[in-house]
Amino acid sequence: MNYRLIGKYTGNILLVEGIFLLPAIAVAMAYREPQSARAIAIAALITLLPGILLSCIRVHRSISMSEGFVVCALGWIVLSLFGALPFYISGEIPRYIDCWFETVSGFTTTGSSILTNVEAVSHGLLYWRSFTHWIGGMGVLVFLLAILPLAKGDGGPLQLMKAESPGPSVGKLVPKISTTAKITYIIYFAMTVLMVIILLFEGMPLFDAVMNTFGTAGTGGFAIKNNSIAAYPSQLVHMTIGVFMALFGVNFSVYYLMLTRKWKDVLHNEEFRWYWIIMLGASLLIAINVFRGFYPGDFGQAFRDSFFSVSSVMTTTGYCTADFDKWPEFSRYMLLLVMCIGASAGSTGGGLKVSRVLLLFKHLRLQMCQMIHPRRVRSVRMDKRRVDNSVMFGTTAYLAAYLCILIVSLVLVSLDGKGFETTFSAVICTFNNIGPGLGMVGPTGNFSAFSDFSKFVLSVDMLFGRLEIFPLLFLLSPEVWMTRRLSTPIVSD
C-alpha cells in the first residue's frame, strides 16, 4: 500500500474542501453573522493547512484498484470529519457526534438531521450545510478528476471514478475519463443554475432558491424551513422541485446522449424507461389510495403530493410537502419499497438503483429458465447487450453485503428501543441515503432522540450507502493494508 500516494490524494480532497468553505464565510458576512463567519474561517484554516502540506507530496508510483478504493473511503471520512468543524466551533451544534452525523448526512446526500429547529441556524452554516449536498451529489473525487491531472493515463482516474460513482458498472461518455468527469459536472452545474433561475421567477428569495436547489441537485433534501418545502405555499414551486428531483435521479449519461442527439440509445435505455414507469406508477397508486381519505374531491392535489413524495423518496432526496407518515398503510409501504429501489445508476440519487434491481430480476428469470431447460445457453441482457459476468457477480455480491450490513445495523440500533417501525425505517433511510423514514424519524421528526452509539452506526450506514459498500469494506480489511500490491499497476504522476 502506497501511503504517500494516499496522503497526496487525501490532501487534495482537504484542499478542495477548504476552498469550498470560503463562500460560506462570505454568506455569513453578508448576513452580518460575525460568530458564524469566524467559526467557518477557523475551520477553513484547519482544513487547508494539512491539505496544502499533504498535496505537496510527490509520488512516482502507480495506483492500484485497492488503493483507489482506500483513497475513496478514507477521503470521504476525512471530508466529513473536517466538514463538521464549522458547526462544532460555532457552538450552534454543541456536540461533535451530532456535528459529524449532520455533516455525513450532508456529504452522502442523505438529509437525515438531528436539528429540531433548523430556522435557528445562521445563514452561513445553513449555506455550508446545504452545499455539502451539492458537493457530495456528484462526488468530490469526480470533481477532482474534472479539474486536476490526478493521474496520467486513463486507468488511474477510472479506478477512482469506479470507487465513487454509484451503480453496478461505470462507463465513459468519451475516451478520456477526465473529460467524462468534466462533461458530467457541466451538465450538473447547468441543471443547478437552471433550477435556481426558475425558482427565482416563481417568487422564491435568492437564498432560499439556492439552498433548495443544492438539496434538490444533490438529492439530499436538507431543508432550511422547519416545514420543509411545505413552508412555501406555491403549488408551482412544489411541482418545480418535484420534477427536478426526478430529473436529478436520472443517469447523467442519458442527458449526454440527448445532447448528442442519440435518441435511439435513449429510447433503448431500459433503466431510464423503468425508472419513469416505477415513479409514475407508484405515484398514481398512492394518489388513488389517499384520494378519498385525505383529498376528498381533489384528485389533482392528491396526485401532486403523491408524485412529490415518490419523487422525493425514490431519488432519496427527502423533501416533503405532506406528512406521508399519516397516510394509509399501503401508501406508506409503497413509499418504503421505492425507497429501497432508489434512483438510476450514474445519478446523484441513492438506493439499490433501478439498474441493479433490473439485473437481479433478469438474473432470477434466467436461473429459472435454465432449471427448466438446462441445455439451453442464455445470458442476461440489458439494453439489448450482453451483461458481463463480472457485473452480475458484483451485483449479487453487493446484494449479499447489503443484506448483511442491514441486519447488523438493525440489531445494533435496536438497542435504543425505539420500536420496530422507527428502527427499521431509520436504518433503511440512512443506508439508502434517503433522509426521512417512518415513525419518530418521519417527515416531521428527526434523529436527535437516538443515542450517540446509534448515531455513529447510522452515520457509518450513510457512508456505506453513498460509497456503495465496497470502498469502505476495503478500508476495513487488514489484507488490503498488509499487501503491497493487489492488482495490476496503473500509471500515476
C-alpha positions as CSV (number, residue, x, y, z in Angstrom):
1,M,0.0,0.0,0.0
2,N,1.5,3.3,-1.1
3,Y,0.9,5.6,1.9
4,R,2.4,8.6,0.2
5,L,0.0,8.4,-2.7
6,I,-3.0,8.0,-0.3
7,G,-1.7,11.0,1.7
8,K,-1.4,13.1,-1.5
9,Y,-5.0,12.3,-2.7
10,T,-6.3,13.0,0.8
11,G,-4.5,16.3,0.8
12,N,-6.1,17.2,-2.5
13,I,-9.6,16.4,-1.0
14,L,-8.9,18.6,2.0
15,L,-7.6,21.4,-0.1
16,V,-10.7,21.4,-2.2
17,E,-12.9,21.3,0.9
18,G,-11.1,24.2,2.5
19,I,-11.6,26.3,-0.7
20,F,-15.3,25.3,-0.7
21,L,-15.7,26.7,2.8
22,L,-14.7,30.2,1.7
23,P,-18.1,31.1,0.1
24,A,-19.8,30.2,3.4
25,I,-17.7,32.9,5.1
26,A,-18.9,35.5,2.5
27,V,-22.5,34.4,3.1
28,A,-22.1,34.8,6.9
29,M,-20.6,38.2,6.5
30,A,-23.3,39.3,4.1
31,Y,-25.9,38.4,6.7
32,R,-23.8,40.1,9.5
33,E,-23.1,36.9,11.4
34,P,-19.5,37.5,12.7
35,Q,-19.5,34.5,15.1
36,S,-20.5,32.2,12.2
37,A,-18.0,33.8,9.8
38,R,-15.2,33.4,12.4
39,A,-16.1,29.7,13.1
40,I,-16.1,28.9,9.3
41,A,-12.8,30.8,8.8
42,I,-11.1,28.8,11.6
43,A,-12.5,25.6,10.2
44,A,-11.2,26.5,6.7
45,L,-7.8,27.3,8.0
46,I,-7.6,24.0,9.9
47,T,-8.7,22.1,6.8
48,L,-6.4,24.0,4.4
49,L,-3.1,23.6,6.3
50,P,-2.9,19.8,6.2
51,G,-4.5,19.9,2.7
52,I,-1.6,22.1,1.4
53,L,1.1,20.0,3.1
54,L,-0.2,16.6,2.0
55,S,-1.0,17.7,-1.6
56,C,2.7,18.8,-1.9
57,I,3.8,15.1,-1.6
58,R,5.4,13.9,-4.8
59,V,4.7,10.3,-5.8
60,H,6.1,8.4,-8.7
61,R,4.4,5.1,-8.4
62,S,1.3,3.6,-9.9
63,I,-2.2,3.5,-8.2
64,S,-3.8,0.1,-7.9
65,M,-7.5,-0.7,-7.7
66,S,-7.3,-1.4,-4.0
67,E,-5.6,1.9,-3.4
68,G,-8.3,3.7,-5.4
69,F,-11.0,2.2,-3.1
70,V,-9.0,3.1,0.0
71,V,-8.5,6.7,-1.2
72,C,-12.2,7.0,-1.9
73,A,-13.3,5.7,1.5
74,L,-10.7,7.5,3.6
75,G,-11.3,10.7,1.6
76,W,-15.0,10.7,2.4
77,I,-14.3,10.0,6.1
78,V,-11.8,12.8,6.4
79,L,-14.1,15.1,4.3
80,S,-16.8,14.5,6.9
81,L,-14.6,14.9,10.0
82,F,-13.2,18.3,8.9
83,G,-16.6,19.4,7.4
84,A,-18.1,19.1,10.8
85,L,-15.8,21.7,12.3
86,P,-17.8,24.8,11.4
87,F,-20.8,23.5,13.3
88,Y,-18.8,22.5,16.3
89,I,-16.5,25.6,16.5
90,S,-19.5,27.9,16.2
91,G,-21.3,26.1,19.0
92,E,-24.6,26.0,17.1
93,I,-24.4,22.2,17.3
94,P,-22.7,21.7,20.7
95,R,-21.8,18.0,20.5
96,Y,-19.3,16.8,17.9
97,I,-21.0,13.5,17.3
98,D,-24.1,15.5,16.3
99,C,-22.0,17.7,14.1
100,W,-20.4,14.6,12.4
101,F,-23.8,13.0,11.9
102,E,-25.2,16.2,10.3
103,T,-22.1,16.5,8.0
104,V,-22.0,12.9,7.0
105,S,-25.7,13.2,6.2
106,G,-24.9,16.2,4.1
107,F,-22.0,14.9,2.1
108,T,-23.7,11.5,1.5
109,T,-26.8,13.4,0.3
110,T,-28.9,11.6,2.9
111,G,-30.7,14.6,4.5
112,S,-31.3,13.0,7.9
113,S,-30.9,15.6,10.6
114,I,-30.6,16.0,14.4
115,L,-31.7,19.6,14.3
116,T,-35.0,20.3,16.0
117,N,-35.2,24.0,14.8
118,V,-33.3,24.4,11.6
119,E,-34.5,28.0,11.2
120,A,-32.4,29.0,14.2
121,V,-29.2,28.1,12.4
122,S,-27.2,31.0,11.0
123,H,-27.2,31.7,7.2
124,G,-23.5,30.9,6.9
125,L,-23.8,27.5,8.4
126,L,-27.1,26.8,6.5
127,Y,-25.2,27.5,3.3
128,W,-22.4,25.1,4.2
129,R,-24.9,22.5,5.4
130,S,-26.8,22.6,2.0
131,F,-23.6,23.0,-0.1
132,T,-22.4,19.7,1.3
133,H,-25.2,18.1,-0.6
134,W,-24.1,19.7,-3.9
135,I,-20.5,18.6,-3.4
136,G,-21.5,15.1,-2.4
137,G,-24.1,14.6,-5.1
138,M,-21.7,14.1,-8.0
139,G,-18.7,13.3,-5.8
140,V,-15.6,15.1,-4.7
141,L,-13.3,12.7,-6.5
142,V,-15.2,13.1,-9.7
143,F,-14.8,16.9,-9.2
144,L,-11.1,16.5,-8.7
145,L,-10.8,14.4,-11.8
146,A,-12.5,17.1,-13.7
147,I,-10.2,19.9,-12.6
148,L,-6.9,18.3,-11.6
149,P,-4.5,16.0,-13.5
150,L,-4.5,13.5,-10.6
151,A,-3.3,10.5,-12.6
152,K,-1.7,10.1,-16.0
153,G,-3.2,7.7,-18.5
154,D,-6.8,6.5,-18.3
155,G,-6.6,3.7,-15.8
156,G,-6.0,5.6,-12.6
157,P,-8.9,8.1,-13.0
158,L,-11.2,5.2,-14.0
159,Q,-10.4,3.3,-10.7
160,L,-11.2,6.5,-8.7
161,M,-14.4,7.1,-10.6
162,K,-15.5,3.4,-10.2
163,A,-14.9,3.7,-6.4
164,E,-17.1,6.7,-6.0
165,S,-19.7,6.6,-8.7
166,P,-23.0,4.8,-8.0
167,G,-24.2,1.8,-9.9
168,P,-23.3,-1.8,-10.9
169,S,-20.8,-0.5,-13.6
170,V,-19.2,2.7,-14.6
171,G,-18.8,3.7,-18.2
172,K,-17.1,6.5,-20.1
173,L,-19.0,9.1,-22.1
174,V,-15.9,9.9,-24.1
175,P,-12.5,8.1,-24.4
176,K,-10.8,10.2,-21.6
177,I,-12.3,9.7,-18.1
178,S,-11.2,13.2,-17.1
179,T,-13.3,14.6,-20.0
180,T,-16.2,12.4,-18.9
181,A,-15.9,13.9,-15.4
182,K,-15.9,17.5,-16.9
183,I,-19.0,16.8,-19.1
184,T,-20.8,15.3,-16.1
185,Y,-20.1,18.3,-13.9
186,I,-21.0,20.8,-16.7
187,I,-24.4,19.1,-17.0
188,Y,-24.8,19.1,-13.2
189,F,-23.9,22.8,-12.9
190,A,-26.1,23.8,-15.8
191,M,-29.1,22.0,-14.4
192,T,-28.4,23.6,-11.0
193,V,-28.3,27.1,-12.4
194,L,-31.5,26.5,-14.4
195,M,-33.4,25.4,-11.3
196,V,-32.2,28.4,-9.4
197,I,-33.4,30.7,-12.2
198,I,-36.8,29.0,-12.4
199,L,-37.4,29.2,-8.6
200,L,-36.5,32.9,-8.7
201,F,-39.0,33.6,-11.4
202,E,-41.6,31.8,-9.2
203,G,-41.0,34.3,-6.4
204,M,-38.7,32.4,-4.1
205,P,-36.0,34.5,-2.4
206,L,-32.4,34.1,-3.7
207,F,-31.0,32.4,-0.6
208,D,-33.9,30.0,-0.4
209,A,-33.7,29.2,-4.1
210,V,-30.0,28.4,-3.9
211,M,-30.3,26.3,-0.8
212,N,-33.3,24.3,-2.0
213,T,-31.6,23.8,-5.4
214,F,-28.4,22.4,-3.6
215,G,-30.7,20.0,-1.8
216,T,-32.5,19.0,-4.9
217,A,-29.5,18.7,-7.2
218,G,-27.6,16.6,-4.8
219,T,-30.8,14.7,-4.0
220,G,-30.0,15.4,-0.3
221,G,-33.0,17.2,1.0
222,F,-31.7,19.4,3.8
223,A,-34.5,21.9,4.3
224,I,-34.0,25.4,5.6
225,K,-37.5,25.6,6.9
226,N,-39.0,23.6,9.8
227,N,-41.9,22.5,7.5
228,S,-39.5,21.6,4.6
229,I,-41.0,22.6,1.2
230,A,-44.5,22.7,2.7
231,A,-43.4,26.1,4.1
232,Y,-43.8,27.5,0.6
233,P,-47.5,27.9,-0.3
234,S,-46.9,27.9,-4.1
235,Q,-48.0,24.7,-5.9
236,L,-45.8,25.8,-8.8
237,V,-42.8,25.7,-6.5
238,H,-43.8,22.3,-5.2
239,M,-44.1,20.9,-8.8
240,T,-40.8,22.5,-9.9
241,I,-38.9,20.9,-7.1
242,G,-40.7,17.6,-7.6
243,V,-39.9,17.5,-11.3
244,F,-36.2,18.5,-10.7
245,M,-35.8,15.8,-8.0
246,A,-36.9,13.3,-10.6
247,L,-34.6,14.7,-13.3
248,F,-31.6,14.6,-11.0
249,G,-32.4,10.9,-10.3
250,V,-31.8,10.1,-14.0
251,N,-28.5,8.7,-15.2
252,F,-26.4,11.7,-16.4
253,S,-25.2,9.7,-19.4
254,V,-28.8,9.8,-20.7
255,Y,-28.5,13.6,-20.8
256,Y,-25.3,13.4,-22.7
257,L,-27.0,11.1,-25.2
258,M,-29.8,13.7,-25.5
259,L,-27.3,16.5,-26.1
260,T,-25.5,14.5,-28.8
261,R,-29.0,13.6,-30.3
262,K,-28.6,9.9,-29.9
263,W,-32.3,9.5,-29.3
264,K,-32.4,5.8,-30.3
265,D,-30.0,5.0,-27.5
266,V,-32.1,7.0,-25.0
267,L,-35.3,5.1,-26.0
268,H,-33.5,1.7,-25.8
269,N,-32.2,2.5,-22.2
270,E,-34.1,0.1,-20.0
271,E,-33.2,1.7,-16.8
272,F,-34.4,5.1,-18.0
273,R,-37.7,3.6,-19.1
274,W,-38.3,1.6,-15.9
275,Y,-37.3,4.5,-13.7
276,W,-40.2,6.6,-15.0
277,I,-42.6,3.6,-15.1
278,I,-41.9,2.9,-11.4
279,M,-42.1,6.5,-10.3
280,L,-45.3,7.4,-12.2
281,G,-46.9,4.1,-11.4
282,A,-46.2,4.4,-7.7
283,S,-47.5,8.0,-7.7
284,L,-50.7,7.0,-9.4
285,L,-51.3,4.1,-7.0
286,I,-50.7,6.2,-3.9
287,A,-52.8,9.0,-5.2
288,I,-55.8,6.6,-5.7
289,N,-55.1,5.2,-2.2
290,V,-55.1,8.6,-0.4
291,F,-57.7,10.4,-2.5
292,R,-60.9,9.6,-0.6
293,G,-59.5,9.8,3.0
294,F,-57.1,12.8,2.7
295,Y,-58.0,14.7,-0.5
296,P,-61.8,14.3,-1.0
297,G,-62.9,15.9,-4.3
298,D,-59.4,17.0,-5.3
299,F,-57.6,14.1,-7.1
300,G,-55.2,16.7,-8.7
301,Q,-53.8,17.7,-5.3
302,A,-53.7,14.0,-4.3
303,F,-51.5,13.2,-7.3
304,R,-49.3,16.2,-6.9
305,D,-48.5,15.3,-3.3
306,S,-48.1,11.7,-4.2
307,F,-45.8,12.4,-7.1
308,F,-43.7,14.8,-4.9
309,S,-43.4,12.2,-2.1
310,V,-42.5,9.4,-4.5
311,S,-40.0,11.6,-6.4
312,S,-38.5,12.7,-3.1
313,V,-38.0,9.2,-1.6
314,M,-37.2,7.3,-4.8
315,T,-34.5,9.8,-5.7
316,T,-33.5,9.7,-2.0
317,T,-33.9,13.5,-1.6
318,G,-36.2,13.7,1.4
319,Y,-38.1,16.9,0.9
320,C,-41.8,16.8,1.8
321,T,-45.0,18.7,1.1
322,A,-47.2,16.3,3.1
323,D,-46.8,14.2,6.2
324,F,-46.9,10.8,4.4
325,D,-46.4,9.0,7.8
326,K,-50.1,9.7,8.4
327,W,-51.2,8.1,5.0
328,P,-52.7,4.6,4.8
329,E,-50.5,1.5,5.3
330,F,-50.5,0.7,1.6
331,S,-49.1,4.2,0.7
332,R,-46.5,4.1,3.4
333,Y,-45.2,0.8,2.5
334,M,-45.3,1.6,-1.2
335,L,-43.0,4.6,-0.4
336,L,-40.8,2.2,1.7
337,L,-40.5,0.0,-1.4
338,V,-39.4,2.8,-3.8
339,M,-37.0,4.0,-1.1
340,C,-35.2,0.7,-1.4
341,I,-35.2,0.7,-5.2
342,G,-33.8,4.2,-5.4
343,A,-32.8,6.2,-8.4
344,S,-30.8,5.5,-11.5
345,A,-27.1,4.4,-11.6
346,G,-24.9,7.4,-12.5
347,S,-27.3,9.9,-10.9
348,T,-27.0,11.8,-7.6
349,G,-29.6,9.5,-6.0
350,G,-29.1,6.6,-3.7
351,G,-30.8,3.3,-3.0
352,L,-30.1,-0.1,-4.7
353,K,-30.5,1.6,-8.1
354,V,-33.1,0.7,-10.8
355,S,-30.4,-0.9,-13.0
356,R,-29.3,-3.2,-10.2
357,V,-32.9,-4.2,-9.4
358,L,-33.5,-5.0,-13.1
359,L,-30.3,-7.1,-13.3
360,L,-31.3,-9.1,-10.2
361,F,-34.8,-9.8,-11.7
362,K,-33.3,-10.7,-15.1
363,H,-30.8,-13.0,-13.4
364,L,-33.6,-14.7,-11.4
365,R,-35.6,-15.3,-14.6
366,L,-32.5,-16.7,-16.3
367,Q,-31.8,-19.1,-13.5
368,M,-35.4,-20.3,-13.6
369,C,-35.3,-20.8,-17.3
370,Q,-32.0,-22.8,-17.0
371,M,-33.6,-25.0,-14.4
372,I,-36.4,-25.8,-16.9
373,H,-34.1,-26.0,-19.9
374,P,-30.6,-27.0,-18.6
375,R,-29.1,-27.4,-22.0
376,R,-30.1,-24.0,-23.4
377,V,-27.4,-21.4,-23.2
378,R,-28.6,-17.9,-22.3
379,S,-27.2,-14.8,-20.8
380,V,-28.5,-11.7,-19.0
381,R,-29.0,-8.8,-21.4
382,M,-29.5,-5.1,-20.7
383,D,-30.3,-2.5,-23.4
384,K,-30.0,-5.3,-26.0
385,R,-26.4,-6.0,-24.9
386,R,-25.0,-9.0,-23.1
387,V,-24.1,-8.2,-19.4
388,D,-20.6,-9.2,-18.5
389,N,-20.4,-12.0,-15.9
390,S,-18.2,-9.7,-13.7
391,V,-21.1,-7.2,-13.5
392,M,-23.5,-10.0,-12.4
393,F,-21.1,-11.3,-9.8
394,G,-20.6,-7.8,-8.5
395,T,-24.4,-7.2,-8.3
396,T,-25.1,-10.4,-6.4
397,A,-22.1,-9.7,-4.1
398,Y,-23.4,-6.2,-3.5
399,L,-26.9,-7.6,-2.5
400,A,-25.3,-10.1,-0.1
401,A,-23.2,-7.4,1.5
402,Y,-26.2,-5.0,1.6
403,L,-28.4,-7.6,3.5
404,C,-25.6,-8.4,6.0
405,I,-24.9,-4.8,6.8
406,L,-28.7,-4.1,7.0
407,I,-29.2,-6.9,9.5
408,V,-26.2,-6.0,11.7
409,S,-27.3,-2.3,11.7
410,L,-30.9,-3.2,12.7
411,V,-29.6,-5.3,15.6
412,L,-27.2,-2.5,16.8
413,V,-29.8,0.3,16.5
414,S,-32.5,-1.7,18.1
415,L,-30.6,-1.4,21.4
416,D,-32.1,2.1,21.7
417,G,-35.6,0.5,22.0
418,K,-37.3,3.0,19.6
419,G,-39.7,0.4,18.2
420,F,-39.6,-1.7,15.0
421,E,-41.1,0.8,12.7
422,T,-38.8,3.7,13.8
423,T,-35.7,1.4,14.0
424,F,-36.2,-0.3,10.6
425,S,-37.0,2.9,8.7
426,A,-34.1,4.7,10.4
427,V,-31.6,2.1,9.1
428,I,-33.3,1.9,5.7
429,C,-33.4,5.6,5.1
430,T,-29.8,6.2,6.2
431,F,-28.4,3.2,4.4
432,N,-30.2,4.2,1.2
433,N,-29.3,7.9,1.7
434,I,-33.0,8.9,1.8
435,G,-33.5,11.2,4.9
436,P,-37.0,10.9,6.4
437,G,-38.4,7.5,7.3
438,L,-41.5,6.4,9.3
439,G,-42.4,6.8,13.0
440,M,-40.1,9.0,15.1
441,V,-37.9,9.7,12.0
442,G,-40.9,10.6,9.7
443,P,-41.2,13.8,7.7
444,T,-41.9,15.8,10.8
445,G,-39.4,14.0,13.1
446,N,-35.6,13.9,13.3
447,F,-32.8,11.7,14.7
448,S,-31.9,13.7,17.8
449,A,-33.5,11.1,20.2
450,F,-31.1,8.3,19.2
451,S,-28.1,7.5,21.4
452,D,-24.5,8.5,20.4
453,F,-23.8,4.9,19.5
454,S,-26.8,4.6,17.2
455,K,-25.9,8.0,15.6
456,F,-22.4,6.6,14.9
457,V,-23.9,3.3,13.4
458,L,-26.3,5.3,11.3
459,S,-23.6,7.6,10.1
460,V,-21.5,4.6,9.0
461,D,-24.6,3.3,7.2
462,M,-24.8,6.6,5.3
463,L,-21.2,6.2,4.2
464,F,-21.7,2.6,3.2
465,G,-24.8,3.6,1.2
466,R,-23.1,6.5,-0.6
467,L,-19.9,4.6,-1.4
468,E,-21.8,1.5,-2.4
469,I,-20.3,-0.6,0.4
470,F,-17.1,-2.0,-1.2
471,P,-14.7,1.0,-0.7
472,L,-15.5,1.1,3.0
473,L,-15.1,-2.7,3.3
474,F,-11.7,-2.4,1.5
475,L,-10.7,0.3,4.1
476,L,-11.7,-2.1,7.0
477,S,-9.9,-5.1,5.5
478,P,-6.4,-5.8,7.1
479,E,-5.4,-7.7,3.9
480,V,-5.6,-4.5,1.9
481,W,-3.2,-2.7,4.2
482,M,-0.7,-5.5,4.6
483,T,-0.5,-6.5,0.9
484,R,2.0,-4.4,-1.2
485,R,0.1,-4.9,-4.5
486,L,-3.3,-6.5,-5.1
487,S,-3.9,-5.6,-8.7
488,T,-2.3,-4.6,-11.9
489,P,-0.4,-1.3,-11.6
490,I,-1.8,1.8,-13.3
491,V,0.3,4.8,-14.3
492,S,0.1,7.8,-12.0
493,D,2.1,11.0,-11.5
